[in-house]
Amino acid sequence: MGPLAISHDLFGRLRLADFLPPGTVERLDGWEYLDRYWIGEACGFTEWLRIESEPEEVRSIALDLAELPAGASAAMLATLRLPLRAGMTLPEITTVLGQPEHTEVFVPDRANHDFQVDTVGSYTVGCTVHEDDGLIYLTVHTTPLPE
């Protein structure tokens, strides 16, 4: 079984508060992202989002690997069945996810690489790779996202 061998149903039931200490998670309401409105949970730039029209199902997870405690990010990635870790280089990431479908550079010292992963469910995985620090940020979205 490949990476992200987690069903959309199980992905949808995940909650950020299950991985972080009490009092560190904030509630999000009316969050605009990917041309949709979301609700969810956040801790800094780590966000677990549910589309407002489907408020019970997580559809998007973002992990700020540079800021999350290593134990929490490792537990989250293990639950997602995603064999990545902070600091990985692009060649190490492509060994796990294959070649990116799209790459974009927003800031000169880092690039975002989007991968399509199809195992138990279909997902888009975005990896922000810093030229010195490696993998620093990760997004995972179920695909397709509902309108």
N, C-alpha and C positions, 0 to 999 in steps of 0.2 A: 504494500500500500504506500502511496506517495505522500508528499507533504500535504498538510491541511486535510487529513483524512477525518474530517469532522462534518457531520451532516448539518445542513442549514437549520434543522430543528434544534439540535443541541447548541449550535452557535447562537441561535436566537435567544436561548435561555440564560446565557452567560451574563454575569453582572460584575462590574468593576469592584464594587464594595466587597465582594467575596475574596478579593486578593490583597486589599490594602487595609491598614489599621482604621478603626472607627474614627470618625471625625475628619478624615483626610479627603473624602470624596464629596464633591459638590454636585447639586442637581442642575441640569441644563434644561431650559425651555425656550422654544422659538429659535433654535439654532439654525442658521442658514448654511447649507453645505451641499455640494453636488446638485444644485438647482432644486433642493427640497428643504422642507422644514422638519427639524428633528427635536427630540427630547432625549435626555440621557444622563450620563454620569461623567464627571471629569475630575482629574487631579492634575493640575497644571495643563500641559498640552497632551496628556493622555486622555482620550475621550472614547466612550462606548455609547453609541448612538442608536436610537430607535426612531423610525419615521413616525411623525405625528399621527398619520392615519392608521398605523399599525403599532400602537404604543407598547405592546408586550414583547415584540421581537427585535433583538439587536440585529442590525444589518451592517453596521460599520464599527470597526475597532481601530483606534490609533494608539500606538505605544511610543512614548518619548523615551527611548532606550537610554539616552544620555542622562536622564533625570530620575527615572524609576529606580528604586532599590533593586540590586541585582537579583536577589531572591524572588522578588515579586515578578520581575520581567521573565525570569526563567520559568516560574510556575505558570504564568500566562501563556508563554510560548509552548510549554509542554501540554497544557490543556487544549490549545489550538492544534496540537500535533504538527507544529511548525519548527523544524530543526534549524533555526537561526539563532543568533546571539549578537549582542552589542559588539561592535568593533569588526565585524566580518568585512572582508574586501569584496568588491564586485565579482572577481573570479570565484571566490568561495560561495557567494550567494547563487551564482549561475550554476554551480555544481548541484545545488539543491533544487532551484526553481526553473532551470533552463535559461534560454536567452530572453531578455526583456522585449516586450512588444513595443515599448515606447520609452524614450529617455528625454528628460527635459532638464535644463540647467537654469535655475532661478537666481542662484548666487554663485559667484565664481569658484568657491572652494568646495562645492557639493553638487551632486546631481540626483534627481529622482528617477528611478527605474520602475516601470510598471510591468508586472508579469501576470499572465493568465494561468491559473492553476485549476485543473479539473480532476478531482478525485471523487470523493463521496458526493460533493456539491461543487458548484463552480464559484470561483472567487477571483477577484482582482487584488493583487498584492503590490503595494507601493513601497519601495525601499529607498530611503534617502541615505546616500553614501557620501560621507565627508572624505576629502582627499587625505587627511591625516588620521582621523579618528574612525574611519570605516563606517559601518552601519550605525546610524544614530536615531533613525525614526522609521516607523513601519506602520502602514495602514493595510487593513484587510476589509474588503467589502464583499458581501454576497452578490452574485450576478445571476440573472439581471436584477437590478433594483426595481421595485414597483414604482409606478408613476405617481 
